[in-house]
Every structure is written in C-alpha cells, then in structure tokens.
C-alpha cells in the first residue's frame, strides 16, 4: 500500500471512529443507583417488587434504556449511608436516587445530625459529578411537633442549597392508606410500591432528561 493510500485509510478510519462513538454511548444503559433504607431495599418483598425494580420496569416500558440498581439497606440511618456511600455508588453511575432519614426519625436522632449526614453525602456525590434526585421523608407523628418542625424541612433546605430535584414525601399515597402496606403498617406492599413509582416517575423522568443533557 502506497503512502497516500495509507494516509487516506487512516483518515477514513479516524472519521468512522468519531461517528461510531456517539452511537456507542447512546446504546449504553443509563446507570442509576437507588441509595436508601428499607423503603428502597424492598423490605420483605421479592426483588422484582422493590421500588428500584418497579421503577426500572416502568421506565423501560416508556422506552428508556436504563438500569436502576438497588443499593438500599434495611435499617440504614443517614450515618450508615454516609459510611458506605463512596463504595456503594460506582464511578460509572449516571445518577443517584438518595432516600434516607426515616430510621433517623424513628430513633429520634437529632435532625441537625441527619441534615449534616445528608449534606455530606450530597457533597461527595456532587464532587464526583454524579447528579442526585433527592427523596424526602416526614417525621412520624409520635415524635411530636417540635421534632417534626426541625426534621421535615431538611430535604427542602438541602434541595435549595444544591439545586437538586426533590420529591418531598416518598410514602405519599401509601402512608395510612389501607391495602398498600405490609402488616407492620410502616412498609409498603407491592401495590404500595407501585403507587410510589406512579407518583415519582414524572419528576424522575425530568431528572433523567437533565442527566442525558449533561452527557451530551
């Protein structure tokens, strides 16, 4: 092969590589991690019945090329989440659904500590350029109004600070609604999880749109 032919082949192959690169990135599924406690993990549910599994299935029905990995740990507090966030969320992650705090409230942990832990988790993810979709929780009524007044605003405060999309109450449409919970009256059953997916999927799709725009 002559010198000019070699140069031409090199130019053609290089051009094809640039053309092929975007197609490859589009074929790669979006990698989302659901990071949370038993509400994310799917306490006493089959793996296919968890929030992450039902959300992934619903998004795929809408044509999304996506994998939603379940990194929920039953009983986890924000302190527990903070201790594992770095190794539980791979560098290849395109976005994190962050849902923690329910067990802090059940245990009466200081709202200031809960906020501090969530703040640090968000900061670490942001430093890794991993977008966050924040999900809030409300303090249980038995903790009293004073505790609720300090705990409940945490998520809005952090969403405003870091300009994050926020879904205010994960159990909206499920808490206290007959037929949507397990026998403990706290955790959602498969039907309850389905309601949670229906209510969160719209805001989450907006989040996904922002994630895709960032990757372009």
C-alpha positions in Angstrom: 0.0 0.0 0.0 1.4 3.4 -1.0 2.0 6.3 1.4 -1.0 8.3 0.1 -3.3 5.3 0.4 -2.1 4.7 3.9 -2.9 8.3 4.9 -6.3 8.0 3.3 -7.1 4.8 5.2 -6.0 6.4 8.4 -8.3 9.5 7.8 -11.2 7.3 7.0 -10.8 5.0 10.0 -10.4 8.0 12.3 -13.6 9.6 10.9 -15.5 6.3 11.4 -14.3 6.1 15.0 -15.7 9.6 15.7 -19.0 8.7 14.0 -19.3 5.4 16.0 -18.5 6.9 19.4 -21.9 8.7 20.0 -23.8 5.6 18.8 -21.9 3.5 21.4 -22.7 6.0 24.2 -26.4 6.0 23.3 -26.5 2.2 23.4 -25.1 2.1 26.9 -27.9 1.9 29.5 -28.1 4.8 32.0 -26.8 3.6 35.3 -28.9 4.8 38.2 -28.4 3.8 41.8 -31.2 3.8 44.3 -29.5 4.6 47.6 -31.6 4.3 50.8 -33.1 2.2 53.5 -35.8 -0.5 53.7 -38.1 1.7 51.6 -35.6 1.5 48.8 -34.4 -2.0 49.5 -37.9 -3.5 49.4 -38.4 -4.9 52.9 -40.0 -8.4 52.8 -40.7 -8.0 49.1 -39.4 -10.1 46.2 -36.6 -8.5 44.3 -38.9 -7.8 41.4 -41.3 -6.0 43.7 -38.9 -3.4 45.1 -39.1 0.3 44.2 -35.9 0.2 42.1 -37.2 -2.9 40.2 -40.7 -1.5 39.6 -39.2 1.9 38.6 -36.8 0.3 36.1 -39.6 -1.8 34.6 -41.9 1.3 34.3 -39.2 3.3 32.6 -38.3 0.6 30.2 -42.0 0.4 29.1 -41.6 4.1 28.3 -38.6 3.3 26.1 -35.8 4.2 28.4 -32.5 2.3 28.2 -31.8 2.2 31.9 -30.6 0.0 34.8 -31.7 1.0 38.3 -29.5 -0.8 40.9 -30.8 -1.4 44.3 -28.4 -0.1 47.0 -31.0 0.1 49.8 -30.1 -1.4 53.2 -33.0 -2.1 55.6 -32.5 -0.3 58.9 -29.9 2.1 57.5 -29.7 5.6 59.0 -28.0 8.6 57.4 -24.9 7.8 59.4 -24.9 4.3 57.9 -25.4 5.7 54.5 -22.6 8.2 54.9 -20.2 5.4 55.9 -20.9 3.4 52.7 -21.8 6.0 50.0 -18.3 6.1 48.5 -18.1 2.3 47.8 -21.8 1.7 47.2 -22.0 4.1 44.3 -19.6 3.2 41.4 -17.8 5.9 39.4 -19.8 4.8 36.3 -23.1 5.9 37.9 -25.1 8.4 35.9 -27.4 9.4 38.8 -28.4 8.6 42.3 -31.8 8.5 43.9 -31.0 9.4 47.5 -33.6 8.4 50.1 -32.5 8.2 53.8 -33.7 9.6 57.1 -36.8 7.5 58.0 -34.8 5.5 60.5 -33.2 8.6 62.0 -36.7 9.9 62.7 -37.9 6.6 64.2 -34.9 6.6 66.5 -35.2 10.2 67.4 -31.8 11.1 66.1 -31.0 14.8 66.1 -32.4 16.5 62.9 -29.2 18.6 62.8 -27.2 15.4 62.6 -29.4 13.9 59.9 -29.1 17.1 57.8 -25.3 17.1 58.3 -25.0 13.5 57.1 -27.3 14.0 54.1 -25.4 17.2 53.2 -22.1 15.3 53.3 -23.4 12.5 51.1 -24.7 15.0 48.5 -21.5 16.9 48.6 -19.5 13.8 48.0 -21.7 12.8 45.0 -21.5 16.3 43.6 -17.7 16.2 43.9 -17.8 13.1 41.7 -20.1 14.8 39.2 -22.9 12.4 40.0 -26.4 14.0 39.8 -28.7 13.5 42.7 -32.5 13.0 42.8 -33.5 13.7 46.5 -36.4 12.0 48.1 -37.8 13.2 51.4 -39.5 11.7 54.3 -41.7 13.0 57.1 -41.2 12.5 60.8 -43.7 10.1 62.4 -46.5 11.8 64.4 -45.4 10.1 67.6 -42.1 12.1 67.6 -44.1 15.3 68.4 -44.5 18.6 66.6 -41.2 20.2 67.8 -39.2 17.3 66.3 -41.2 17.4 63.1 -40.7 21.2 62.8 -36.9 20.6 62.8 -36.8 17.4 60.8 -39.3 17.9 57.9 -37.7 21.0 56.3 -34.3 19.2 56.0 -34.9 18.0 52.5 -36.2 21.2 51.0 -33.2 23.1 52.6 -30.7 20.7 51.0 -32.5 20.7 47.7 -32.4 24.5 47.6 -28.7 24.6 48.7 -27.6 22.2 46.0 -30.2 23.0 43.4 -31.5 19.4 43.4 -34.8 18.0 42.2 -36.8 16.9 45.2 -39.7 14.6 45.7 -40.9 15.7 49.2 -42.5 12.5 50.7 -41.7 9.1 49.5 -44.7 7.4 51.1 -47.2 9.9 49.6 -50.4 8.0 48.7 -49.3 5.0 50.8 -48.8 6.1 54.4 -52.1 5.4 56.4 -53.8 4.1 53.2 -55.4 0.7 53.7 -54.3 -2.1 51.4 -51.0 -0.5 50.5 -48.8 -1.6 53.4 -47.4 -4.7 55.0 -48.7 -6.0 58.3 -46.3 -3.7 60.2 -48.2 -0.7 59.0 -45.0 1.0 58.0 -43.5 -0.6 54.9 -45.3 -0.6 51.5 -46.5 -3.9 50.0 -46.1 -4.4 46.2 -49.2 -2.4 45.5 -47.9 0.4 47.7 -44.6 0.4 45.9 -46.5 0.6 42.6 -48.2 3.8 43.8 -44.8 5.2 44.8 -43.5 4.6 41.4 -46.5 6.1 39.7 -46.2 9.3 41.8 -42.4 9.7 41.4 -41.9 8.7 37.8 -42.9 12.0 36.4 -40.4 14.1 38.4 -37.8 11.4 37.9 -38.2 11.5 34.1 -37.4 15.2 34.3 -34.3 14.3 36.3 -33.3 11.8 33.6 -33.7 14.4 30.9 -31.2 16.6 32.7 -28.9 13.7 33.1 -29.0 13.0 29.4 -28.4 16.6 28.5 -25.4 16.6 30.8 -23.9 13.6 29.0 -24.3 15.1 25.5 
